[in-house]
Amino acid sequence: MAASAVQATTYVRVEKDGSKTYSDRPIPGGEPVEIQPAQGYPAPPVPTPHSPQQSPEQQRVLDAANFQYTCALTPRADETFQNPETVTLAVQLTPGLRPGDLVNFTLDGATVPNEQNLTSTQLQYPDRGAHTAAVKITDRSGRSICNTSTTFHVQRAGTNSPARQPPRPTPRPAPVRPPKG
């Protein structure tokens, strides 16, 4: 089929403004032109996962070397918390966490303890202000396979804030005494 397309005659006509009109059918005022076939290049064969060139162990190492997680960190970017007791840092991974991979959370550059290597952790009574949370997941060799960060905000009422003042007692009306007389 490709050979017949290459063999087809092409016609060209030069218009009054100098532009050219091409057609695969004869056109009034057109002349047949010879078009050279496009240069082709055969692609090299792609090795299959179980090709004879690689042993299963070599393929496992190659797969591990190219492995990456799709990861997302919560809280969402610029999320704001009002007077929170806790804020949860969590990483969602696709695929799930592999055995041997290490999860390292940081908050404002300081490591957040994660002895059980969980994909979430709780921050107790975070300070007010903007915070940068990050997660880095590394494989057994220490190669980073997920690295993402987010910024969130904590708002707390100040000590002089009206929201922190005890309610003022409502003044009681003075008793009404009948006039003397």
Buried (B, 14 or more C-beta within 10 A) or exposed (E): EEEEEEEEEBBBBEEEEEEEEEEEEEEEEBEEEEEEEEEEEEEEEEEEEEEEEBEEEEBEEEEBEEEEBEBBBBBEEEEEBEEBEEBEBBBEBEEEBBEEBBBBBBBEEEEBEBEEEEBBBEBEEBEBEEBEBBBBBBBEEEEEBBBBEBBBBBEBEEEEEEEEEEEEEEEEEEEEEEEEE
